[in-house]
């Protein structure tokens, strides 16, 4: 979570997320673009995937 938070802050992107026990759910949409998915969201998703791979996260949807 900390690595995602740092990346989000650097990119000025603030995803909604929920952390419960050992599961982190991240919802990406650009609130300032009417809640739609923008290139900023796609880029952030790519960054999250890279971080998950780096930290050996097993399951991603």
C-alpha positions in Angstrom: 0.0 0.0 0.0 2.8 2.4 0.9 4.5 2.0 -2.5 1.2 2.5 -4.3 0.4 5.6 -2.2 3.9 7.1 -3.0 3.4 6.5 -6.7 -0.1 7.9 -6.6 1.1 11.0 -4.8 4.0 11.5 -7.3 1.5 11.3 -10.2 -1.2 13.4 -8.5 -3.6 10.5 -8.8 -5.7 9.5 -5.8 -7.4 6.1 -6.2 -10.1 4.8 -4.0 -9.0 1.7 -2.1 -10.1 -0.7 0.6 -7.7 -2.8 2.7 -9.2 -5.8 4.5 -7.0 -8.3 6.2 -4.7 -9.5 3.4 -6.6 -8.0 0.4 -6.2 -4.6 -1.1 -8.8 -3.5 -3.6 -8.0 -0.4 -5.7 -10.6 1.4 -7.8 -9.2 3.7 -10.5 -11.2 6.5 -12.1 -10.6 10.1 -12.6 -13.0 12.0 -10.4 -12.1 15.3 -12.1 -13.1 13.8 -15.4 -16.5 12.8 -14.3 -15.6 9.5 -12.8 -14.5 8.1 -16.2 -11.4 6.0 -16.9 -8.7 8.2 -18.5 -5.1 7.6 -19.6 -4.0 8.6 -16.1 -5.9 5.6 -14.7 -4.5 3.3 -17.3 -1.0 4.5 -16.4 -1.6 4.1 -12.7 -2.9 0.6 -13.2 0.3 -0.3 -15.1 2.3 1.1 -12.2 0.3 -0.9 -9.7 0.9 -4.1 -11.8 4.6 -3.4 -11.8 4.7 -2.9 -8.1 2.7 -6.1 -7.5 5.2 -8.0 -9.6 8.1 -6.4 -7.7 6.6 -7.4 -4.4 5.6 -10.9 -5.7 1.9 -10.4 -5.3 0.3 -13.6 -6.5 -3.3 -12.7 -7.4 -4.4 -9.6 -9.4 -7.7 -9.0 -11.2 
